Amino acid sequence: MKLGTGPAQPASEQSLFRRELNRVTAWFVLGVLGFIFLLAGLEHLGLPRQWIGLIFLLSTIALYATIGILSRTTDAAEYYVAGRRVPALYNGMATGADWMSAASFIGVAGTLYLTGYSGLAFIVGWTGGYCLVALFLAPYLRRFGQFTISDFLGERYGGRLPRLIGIGSAIFCSFTYVVAQIYGVGIVTARLTGVAFELGIFLGLGGILVCSFLGGMRAVTWTQVAQYIVLMIAYLVPVVWLSVKQTGVPLPQAVYGYQLQKVTAKEQELLIDPKEIEVRYAYAVLAELLRKKLENPAQALKDDRRSAESRIATLKASGAPVAEVLAAERALSGLPRDAKAAQRQWTAALAQAETKSLPLNGMPPHGQQFAGNPDGTLAEQAEFDLSRRNFLALVFCLMVGTAALPHILIRYYTVPTVREARRSVAWSMLFILLLYLTAPALAVLVKYEVLTQVVGTSFSQLPEWLAAWSRVDPSLLSVTDMNLDGVLQLNELTLGGDVIVLAAPAIAGLPYVISALVAAGALAAALSTADGLLLTISSAFSHDLYYKMIDPNASTARRVTISKMVLMVVALAAAYVAAQRPADILFLVSAAFSFAAAAFFPALVLGIFWKRANRLGASLGMLAGLGITIYYMAMTQPWMRGVLGITAPVQLWWGIQPISAGVFGVPLGFAVMVVVSLLSRPPSESEQAVSERVRYPT
């Protein structure tokens, strides 16, 4: 069966098509489960772990490639919107996979682990965004009936400028998002195969290209359905296992509160533990030493180099063991190259030392709602207000960004009718909620395991997963015996949020096949979102820019060919940027949400519901909203400041963190659009008619 092919189907044929889809899906689920049990049996018989990882990687990529090959097409409607025949249930699954990016699969539970209650902003914002999609955008854009968001902007506002701004904005926010996905692909592939992170990026890239390159939206849709099944099985198995191990109950969502109480009690013990206090003091001393070095980095580097050379000379003169001499020489060669490099290295080390000098490794108590105390001192009240303000700002940006992301909105162009679009949003929310109700439980279960089974363990008896992950990326996981007592304290453990989900099976003591399954699920999440994003970018170039603005007479085959060429170039460019490790996955994704919210939400909502909105208002509104968002992020976000060479002091507006920059862009976009539209010429009758047409069915 070729999924989603052929002309529009009568009701009886659609019913037959859905029954066939249901049958294929059921067999696919059974096949995935059988494959897992088969590999578990082979592991029990002695199959090496590296082989298991390779088998999972190659098998899943081969599966997605097969679907891509079977769904290949050069038909424009099939390539851009899957022929508009995807049933609501399966579009919901595809949207769920499109949505379950590396940030959702890998990052959400990790953020909840590190930040506790405040991490729930991601779940509330992302889930709530689908309410906005259902109420304000999805059914109306489906009724519009074109291929892309820029199509709507171009026809609703007329002229080339709104379409061009829409094209640029879609490319910008989608490229930011796809870099994060490819970054996640590199982490997962490196873990599965043992290859270097940079090579892992380009191995995973093959799996991305083979789906979106061959069949466009049709191939991406059916691949994403398969990926959703894989990633949800991968996510649920270790969480359920952890829940059973710790409580005997196979419903992690139900034991969340019970385990949170245990985590809170353990945190209280660690706050007053003498060994933990000793480690925190050692890091405070280190932080003070680094501050002094940073007062004059050039002189401090000279002193360090002179001291290291003197130690080597002393060791050699006294006939010290070769191992000690080699260690001293390595310490000398490991010093920064020059004063500028020393300043960068010591600044990063100072930030880490300051964090580790705080209780609970710098993490807030997991059950604490916001930082500070609303009933405490003036400083504590101010900290509480600031924390709550940032929580609400992040929820706002994620909700509005969700409703404006181009690669999500075009999914609702693929269903047969407006009614199916509404149903598809409901299915999307259900499939997404399944993961988002599980992520908080996973964070608490893993934290309980770390606090009770890892912290307090002798360095000689630490679990193998610590060493394995430290080899993948020491910045994600490392341990240091700071007080030299031979026992791991919480503040001696550096555990990045991106590790929590991927290492959960190993943390729980599960067979390696489950670790490989989770990595395959994370890969499916990253690949599915990357597919949709790359298709959005290539469509912006080939359909919106080339066909609609440069050569309206271009043949379908030529448009599709250009789309594939652009897709290849953009994928390689995103892979190159991801290989530079630009920032953490969750920041990159959240930045994309702020960009999308500021650029698209005001123009789309007012374009649908306010006939007076005009071309100049929409153009200036999009530029103003996106411009202020980029400016604020560039001036306040550490990585972006470093790239742009900005040295001016950071000045946060009302204390809002850069991750929520869209909270300034969206209101400004609305305000500029309304004011300019009222002060300039009204839109033409044909442009106003678009607003009428999408709101009221003929």
Secondary structure, DSSP 4 states (H G I P E B T S, - for coil): --TT-SSPPPHHHHHHHHHHHHHHHHHHHHHHHHHHHHHHHHHHTT--HHHHHHHHHHHHHHHHHHHHHHT----HHHHHHGGG---HHHHHHHHHHHH--HIIIIIHHHHHHHHGGGGHHHHHHHHHHHHHIIIIIHHHHHHH--SSHHHHHHHHH-SSHHHHHHHHHHHHHHHHHHHHHHHHHHHHHHHHH---HHHHHHHHHHHHHHHHHHHHHHHHHHHHHHHHHHHHHHHHHHHHHHHHHHHS-S-HHHHHHHHHHHHHHHHHHHHT-HHHHHHHHHHHHHHHHHHHHHHSHHHHHHHHHHHHHHHHHHHHHTT--HHHHHHHHHHHHTS-SSHHHHHHHHHHHHHHHHHHTSGGGGPPPTT-SSSS-TTS-HHHHHHHHHHHHHHHHHHHHHHHHHHH-HHHHGGGGSSSSHHHHHHHHHHHHHHHHHHHTTHHHHHHHHHHHIIIIITT-BGGG--HHHHHHHHH-TTTEEE--TT-SSB--GGGEEE-GGGHHHHHHHHTT--HHHHHHHHHHHHHHHHHHHHHHHHHHHHIIIIIIIIIII-TT--HHHHHHHHHHHHHHHHHHHHHHHHT--S-HHHHHHHHHHHHHHHHHHHHHHHHH-TT--HHHHHHHHHHHHHHHHHHHHHH-HHHHHHHT--SPP--STT--GGGTHHHHHHHHHHHHHHHHHHSPPPPHHHHHHHHHHHS--
